[in-house]
């Protein structure tokens, strides 16, 4: 009997993983590339990184950003966490009939500003207009190309440090509040930002980075579960070390969300040998985007794929991939 995968609107967890593995990887192959945020391709004597992404965030303008800024920053970060220097980007727009030109101009202006900040050049694009009701305003697809300057070595050891560049859950709560659907108001801005300069600062100081990831859909927990399972690691998180803003905590308590699974668009997870922890934290703290960076856990062993959360009481409980949809249309 053929297995049925039911698609969930905006899913970023277990169903999304199954969809990729059982549909796309089976058809296209490249299991190794599916484990990372970019594909690393040999071109002559060098390597390039290529990443593609689509952005359907709702609303298109939100505290701290817009769909335009998000499209650039999200693509730049996918390249940067793969050890690449972002160079070029293409963008495709699907526009709903009647979409305001003034909003499109603002989105494009935001894209140009973020691309300039990140040092990436937009070199090609496309637009399509669909009938009213066929698209919710505007969707953007991007493809980024970068030059691999630091090839990461995902060979892990017990004791390796797990570092996060700041507080978690800001983007998810900012988007939710901007929708106004649940009647909450919060001063939290999205953390949406291009992190390539900060990441380059880290890799210039140490060549021992094991792996980097940006914890977007599915948040910190789902991203670390993926790493743990892909590389057969037991990762232990220290609940007390994880930074969550009071406003994010309050909104999560009110709405029943877990900040560990909320999307982030301006944070990076970096795993390094224990002896490199202080060096990496010092570099991160020298950047505005990393001023609140903290070590949140460690690799306990390298023989079992699991993520454990150590509570203040010393109890360790397993964390799993996000199952179903917490917040659709988040990026």
WOZICOR-V899459 format. One record per backbone hydrogen bond with DSSP energy under -1.0 kcal/mol. NH is the residue of the N-H (numbers start at 1). CO is the residue of the C=O. Records with the same first field share a line. If there is no record, write none. Layout:
NH=CO ; CO
This chain:
11=8
14=322
17=13
18=14
19=15
20=16
21=17
22=18
23=19
24=19
25=20
27=23
28=24
29=25
34=30
35=32
36=33
39=50
41=48
43=46
46=43
48=41
49=146
50=39
51=144
53=142
55=140
58=329
62=65
65=62
67=60
70=66
71=67
72=68
73=69
74=70
75=71
76=72
77=73
78=74
79=75
80=76
81=77
82=79
83=80
84=79
85=147
87=145
88=145
89=121
90=143
91=124
92=141
93=126
94=139
95=128
96=137
97=130
99=96
104=100
105=101
106=102
107=103
108=104
109=105
110=106
111=107
112=108
113=109
114=110
115=111
116=112
117=113
118=114
119=115
120=115
121=87
123=89
126=91
128=93
130=95
134=131
137=135
138=136
139=94
140=55
141=92
142=53
143=90
144=51
145=88
146=49
147=85
148=47
149=83
150=83
153=209
155=153
159=299
160=157
161=272
162=297
163=270
164=294
165=268
168=243
172=263
173=169
174=170
175=171
176=172
177=173
178=174
179=175
190=63
193=265
199=195
200=196
201=197
202=198
203=199
204=200
205=202
206=202
210=271
211=271
213=269
216=214
219=216
221=260
222=218
223=219
224=220
225=221
226=222
227=223
228=224
229=225
230=226
231=227
233=228
234=301
235=306
236=298
237=308
238=296
239=310
241=238
249=245
250=246
251=247
252=248
253=249
254=250
255=251
256=252
257=252
261=258
262=259
264=215
269=213
270=163
271=211
272=161
276=273
277=274
280=276
281=277
282=278
283=279
284=280
285=281
286=283
287=284
291=288
293=290
294=164
296=162
297=162
298=236
299=160
300=234
306=233 ; 304
308=235
309=317
310=237
311=315
314=311
317=309
319=307
